[in-house]
């Protein structure tokens, strides 16, 4: 997780560990509705790539 951007890491942690919906995450962070989904998708792709390189 440390290789992710702060925005991606925070969004993923909030969404997966706290359990709110993407809409609730966007409201909490004050960002547009689709942004949490994009950050989560991009962060997971980055993690997958990082793990493949190990």
Backbone atoms as SQL, in Angstrom:
CREATE TABLE atoms (id INTEGER PRIMARY KEY, chain TEXT, resi INTEGER, resn TEXT, atom TEXT, x REAL, y REAL, z REAL);
INSERT INTO atoms VALUES
  (1, 'A', 1, 'UNK', 'N', 0.822, -1.194, 0.000),
  (2, 'A', 1, 'UNK', 'CA', 0.000, 0.000, 0.000),
  (3, 'A', 1, 'UNK', 'C', 0.868, 1.261, 0.000),
  (4, 'A', 2, 'UNK', 'N', 2.081, 1.157, 0.475),
  (5, 'A', 2, 'UNK', 'CA', 2.918, 2.354, 0.561),
  (6, 'A', 2, 'UNK', 'C', 3.326, 2.883, -0.809),
  (7, 'A', 3, 'UNK', 'N', 3.182, 2.081, -1.870),
  (8, 'A', 3, 'UNK', 'CA', 3.545, 2.547, -3.205),
  (9, 'A', 3, 'UNK', 'C', 2.424, 3.328, -3.871),
  (10, 'A', 4, 'UNK', 'N', 1.255, 3.357, -3.275),
  (11, 'A', 4, 'UNK', 'CA', 0.120, 4.099, -3.835),
  (12, 'A', 4, 'UNK', 'C', 0.224, 5.577, -3.500),
  (13, 'A', 5, 'UNK', 'N', -0.456, 6.387, -4.291),
  (14, 'A', 5, 'UNK', 'CA', -0.537, 7.809, -3.954),
  (15, 'A', 5, 'UNK', 'C', -1.366, 7.954, -2.674),
  (16, 'A', 6, 'UNK', 'N', -1.206, 9.064, -2.022),
  (17, 'A', 6, 'UNK', 'CA', -1.949, 9.291, -0.779),
  (18, 'A', 6, 'UNK', 'C', -3.455, 9.265, -1.030),
  (19, 'A', 7, 'UNK', 'N', -3.886, 9.815, -2.170),
  (20, 'A', 7, 'UNK', 'CA', -5.317, 9.834, -2.497),
  (21, 'A', 7, 'UNK', 'C', -5.844, 8.417, -2.715),
  (22, 'A', 8, 'UNK', 'N', -5.095, 7.599, -3.458),
  (23, 'A', 8, 'UNK', 'CA', -5.523, 6.220, -3.701),
  (24, 'A', 8, 'UNK', 'C', -5.539, 5.428, -2.402),
  (25, 'A', 9, 'UNK', 'N', -4.479, 5.546, -1.633),
  (26, 'A', 9, 'UNK', 'CA', -4.379, 4.799, -0.370),
  (27, 'A', 9, 'UNK', 'C', -5.513, 5.168, 0.580),
  (28, 'A', 10, 'UNK', 'N', -5.769, 6.455, 0.729),
  (29, 'A', 10, 'UNK', 'CA', -6.830, 6.901, 1.628),
  (30, 'A', 10, 'UNK', 'C', -8.213, 6.443, 1.194),
  (31, 'A', 11, 'UNK', 'N', -8.456, 6.513, -0.104),
  (32, 'A', 11, 'UNK', 'CA', -9.757, 6.094, -0.633),
  (33, 'A', 11, 'UNK', 'C', -9.960, 4.600, -0.453),
  (34, 'A', 12, 'UNK', 'N', -8.943, 3.815, -0.760),
  (35, 'A', 12, 'UNK', 'CA', -9.041, 2.358, -0.607),
  (36, 'A', 12, 'UNK', 'C', -9.233, 1.987, 0.860),
  (37, 'A', 13, 'UNK', 'N', -8.464, 2.598, 1.740),
  (38, 'A', 13, 'UNK', 'CA', -8.595, 2.294, 3.163),
  (39, 'A', 13, 'UNK', 'C', -9.988, 2.644, 3.663),
  (40, 'A', 14, 'UNK', 'N', -10.476, 3.797, 3.279),
  (41, 'A', 14, 'UNK', 'CA', -11.812, 4.211, 3.713),
  (42, 'A', 14, 'UNK', 'C', -12.877, 3.280, 3.165),
  (43, 'A', 15, 'UNK', 'N', -12.799, 2.960, 1.878),
  (44, 'A', 15, 'UNK', 'CA', -13.832, 2.140, 1.242),
  (45, 'A', 15, 'UNK', 'C', -13.834, 0.704, 1.743),
  (46, 'A', 16, 'UNK', 'N', -12.668, 0.117, 1.920),
  (47, 'A', 16, 'UNK', 'CA', -12.622, -1.301, 2.261),
  (48, 'A', 16, 'UNK', 'C', -12.606, -1.583, 3.760),
  (49, 'A', 17, 'UNK', 'N', -12.035, -0.680, 4.535),
  (50, 'A', 17, 'UNK', 'CA', -11.950, -0.951, 5.966),
  (51, 'A', 17, 'UNK', 'C', -13.115, -0.360, 6.745),
  (52, 'A', 18, 'UNK', 'N', -13.654, 0.760, 6.281),
  (53, 'A', 18, 'UNK', 'CA', -14.787, 1.377, 6.975),
  (54, 'A', 18, 'UNK', 'C', -16.123, 0.893, 6.417),
  (55, 'A', 19, 'UNK', 'N', -16.141, 0.510, 5.118),
  (56, 'A', 19, 'UNK', 'CA', -17.323, -0.097, 4.528),
  (57, 'A', 19, 'UNK', 'C', -18.390, 0.804, 3.946),
  (58, 'A', 20, 'UNK', 'N', -18.150, 2.113, 3.748),
  (59, 'A', 20, 'UNK', 'CA', -19.215, 2.919, 3.148),
  (60, 'A', 20, 'UNK', 'C', -19.328, 2.665, 1.646),
  (61, 'A', 21, 'UNK', 'N', -20.416, 3.136, 1.067),
  (62, 'A', 21, 'UNK', 'CA', -20.593, 3.027, -0.380),
  (63, 'A', 21, 'UNK', 'C', -19.669, 4.037, -1.073),
  (64, 'A', 22, 'UNK', 'N', -19.520, 3.898, -2.400),
  (65, 'A', 22, 'UNK', 'CA', -18.703, 4.860, -3.136),
  (66, 'A', 22, 'UNK', 'C', -19.297, 6.264, -3.032),
  (67, 'A', 23, 'UNK', 'N', -20.615, 6.353, -3.019),
  (68, 'A', 23, 'UNK', 'CA', -21.277, 7.648, -2.875),
  (69, 'A', 23, 'UNK', 'C', -20.933, 8.268, -1.519),
  (70, 'A', 24, 'UNK', 'N', -20.966, 7.474, -0.471),
  (71, 'A', 24, 'UNK', 'CA', -20.634, 7.982, 0.867),
  (72, 'A', 24, 'UNK', 'C', -19.166, 8.397, 0.949),
  (73, 'A', 25, 'UNK', 'N', -18.290, 7.631, 0.293),
  (74, 'A', 25, 'UNK', 'CA', -16.864, 7.988, 0.271),
  (75, 'A', 25, 'UNK', 'C', -16.678, 9.332, -0.429),
  (76, 'A', 26, 'UNK', 'N', -17.348, 9.516, -1.572),
  (77, 'A', 26, 'UNK', 'CA', -17.202, 10.784, -2.298),
  (78, 'A', 26, 'UNK', 'C', -17.727, 11.956, -1.474),
  (79, 'A', 27, 'UNK', 'N', -18.828, 11.765, -0.781),
  (80, 'A', 27, 'UNK', 'CA', -19.368, 12.825, 0.065),
  (81, 'A', 27, 'UNK', 'C', -18.422, 13.132, 1.220),
  (82, 'A', 28, 'UNK', 'N', -17.877, 12.101, 1.841),
  (83, 'A', 28, 'UNK', 'CA', -16.972, 12.280, 2.976),
  (84, 'A', 28, 'UNK', 'C', -15.703, 13.013, 2.557),
  (85, 'A', 29, 'UNK', 'N', -15.159, 12.648, 1.383),
  (86, 'A', 29, 'UNK', 'CA', -13.915, 13.258, 0.909),
  (87, 'A', 29, 'UNK', 'C', -14.151, 14.566, 0.153),
  (88, 'A', 30, 'UNK', 'N', -15.419, 14.857, -0.173),
  (89, 'A', 30, 'UNK', 'CA', -15.733, 16.082, -0.894),
  (90, 'A', 30, 'UNK', 'C', -15.244, 16.059, -2.337),
  (91, 'A', 31, 'UNK', 'N', -15.359, 14.896, -2.968),
  (92, 'A', 31, 'UNK', 'CA', -14.912, 14.721, -4.351),
  (93, 'A', 31, 'UNK', 'C', -16.090, 14.268, -5.206),
  (94, 'A', 32, 'UNK', 'N', -15.999, 14.425, -6.541),
  (95, 'A', 32, 'UNK', 'CA', -17.110, 13.993, -7.421),
  (96, 'A', 32, 'UNK', 'C', -17.435, 12.511, -7.258),
  (97, 'A', 33, 'UNK', 'N', -18.677, 12.153, -7.526),
  (98, 'A', 33, 'UNK', 'CA', -19.189, 10.795, -7.335),
  (99, 'A', 33, 'UNK', 'C', -18.363, 9.667, -7.915),
  (100, 'A', 34, 'UNK', 'N', -17.919, 9.742, -9.182),
  (101, 'A', 34, 'UNK', 'CA', -17.179, 8.612, -9.761),
  (102, 'A', 34, 'UNK', 'C', -15.709, 8.535, -9.330),
  (103, 'A', 35, 'UNK', 'N', -15.191, 9.556, -8.700),
  (104, 'A', 35, 'UNK', 'CA', -13.765, 9.602, -8.368),
  (105, 'A', 35, 'UNK', 'C', -13.317, 8.471, -7.442),
  (106, 'A', 36, 'UNK', 'N', -14.062, 8.110, -6.386),
  (107, 'A', 36, 'UNK', 'CA', -13.601, 7.002, -5.542),
  (108, 'A', 36, 'UNK', 'C', -13.444, 5.703, -6.327),
  (109, 'A', 37, 'UNK', 'N', -14.375, 5.421, -7.212),
  (110, 'A', 37, 'UNK', 'CA', -14.300, 4.198, -8.009),
  (111, 'A', 37, 'UNK', 'C', -13.041, 4.212, -8.879),
  (112, 'A', 38, 'UNK', 'N', -12.732, 5.352, -9.471),
  (113, 'A', 38, 'UNK', 'CA', -11.541, 5.485, -10.315),
  (114, 'A', 38, 'UNK', 'C', -10.276, 5.308, -9.489),
  (115, 'A', 39, 'UNK', 'N', -10.216, 5.954, -8.335),
  (116, 'A', 39, 'UNK', 'CA', -9.033, 5.825, -7.471),
  (117, 'A', 39, 'UNK', 'C', -8.832, 4.389, -7.004),
  (118, 'A', 40, 'UNK', 'N', -9.916, 3.728, -6.654),
  (119, 'A', 40, 'UNK', 'CA', -9.827, 2.343, -6.195),
  (120, 'A', 40, 'UNK', 'C', -9.363, 1.447, -7.335),
  (121, 'A', 41, 'UNK', 'N', -9.960, 1.606, -8.513),
  (122, 'A', 41, 'UNK', 'CA', -9.580, 0.797, -9.675),
  (123, 'A', 41, 'UNK', 'C', -8.106, 0.994, -10.026),
  (124, 'A', 42, 'UNK', 'N', -7.681, 2.248, -10.107),
  (125, 'A', 42, 'UNK', 'CA', -6.289, 2.526, -10.457),
  (126, 'A', 42, 'UNK', 'C', -5.332, 2.034, -9.380),
  (127, 'A', 43, 'UNK', 'N', -5.705, 2.174, -8.123),
  (128, 'A', 43, 'UNK', 'CA', -4.867, 1.705, -7.024),
  (129, 'A', 43, 'UNK', 'C', -4.709, 0.198, -7.023),
  (130, 'A', 44, 'UNK', 'N', -5.791, -0.518, -7.279),
  (131, 'A', 44, 'UNK', 'CA', -5.726, -1.980, -7.316),
  (132, 'A', 44, 'UNK', 'C', -4.874, -2.448, -8.490),
  (133, 'A', 45, 'UNK', 'N', -5.008, -1.781, -9.650),
  (134, 'A', 45, 'UNK', 'CA', -4.160, -2.125, -10.796),
  (135, 'A', 45, 'UNK', 'C', -2.694, -1.910, -10.461),
  (136, 'A', 46, 'UNK', 'N', -2.401, -0.818, -9.778),
  (137, 'A', 46, 'UNK', 'CA', -1.020, -0.530, -9.375),
  (138, 'A', 46, 'UNK', 'C', -0.499, -1.600, -8.419),
  (139, 'A', 47, 'UNK', 'N', -1.319, -1.995, -7.461),
  (140, 'A', 47, 'UNK', 'CA', -0.909, -3.048, -6.519),
  (141, 'A', 47, 'UNK', 'C', -0.688, -4.369, -7.226),
  (142, 'A', 48, 'UNK', 'N', -1.559, -4.721, -8.183),
  (143, 'A', 48, 'UNK', 'CA', -1.393, -5.964, -8.928),
  (144, 'A', 48, 'UNK', 'C', -0.061, -5.969, -9.684),
  (145, 'A', 49, 'UNK', 'N', 0.253, -4.862, -10.315),
  (146, 'A', 49, 'UNK', 'CA', 1.517, -4.739, -11.054),
  (147, 'A', 49, 'UNK', 'C', 2.704, -4.850, -10.103),
  (148, 'A', 50, 'UNK', 'N', 2.605, -4.200, -8.972),
  (149, 'A', 50, 'UNK', 'CA', 3.688, -4.247, -7.979),
  (150, 'A', 50, 'UNK', 'C', 3.921, -5.662, -7.478),
  (151, 'A', 51, 'UNK', 'N', 2.832, -6.395, -7.255),
  (152, 'A', 51, 'UNK', 'CA', 2.971, -7.759, -6.745),
  (153, 'A', 51, 'UNK', 'C', 3.513, -8.716, -7.813),
  (154, 'A', 52, 'UNK', 'N', 3.192, -8.469, -9.081),
  (155, 'A', 52, 'UNK', 'CA', 3.722, -9.305, -10.152),
  (156, 'A', 52, 'UNK', 'C', 5.227, -9.133, -10.301),
  (157, 'A', 53, 'UNK', 'N', 5.727, -7.928, -10.012),
  (158, 'A', 53, 'UNK', 'CA', 7.139, -7.633, -10.163),
  (159, 'A', 53, 'UNK', 'C', 8.003, -8.190, -9.038),
  (160, 'A', 54, 'UNK', 'N', 7.371, -8.704, -7.993),
  (161, 'A', 54, 'UNK', 'CA', 8.116, -9.208, -6.827),
  (162, 'A', 54, 'UNK', 'C', 8.661, -10.584, -7.085);
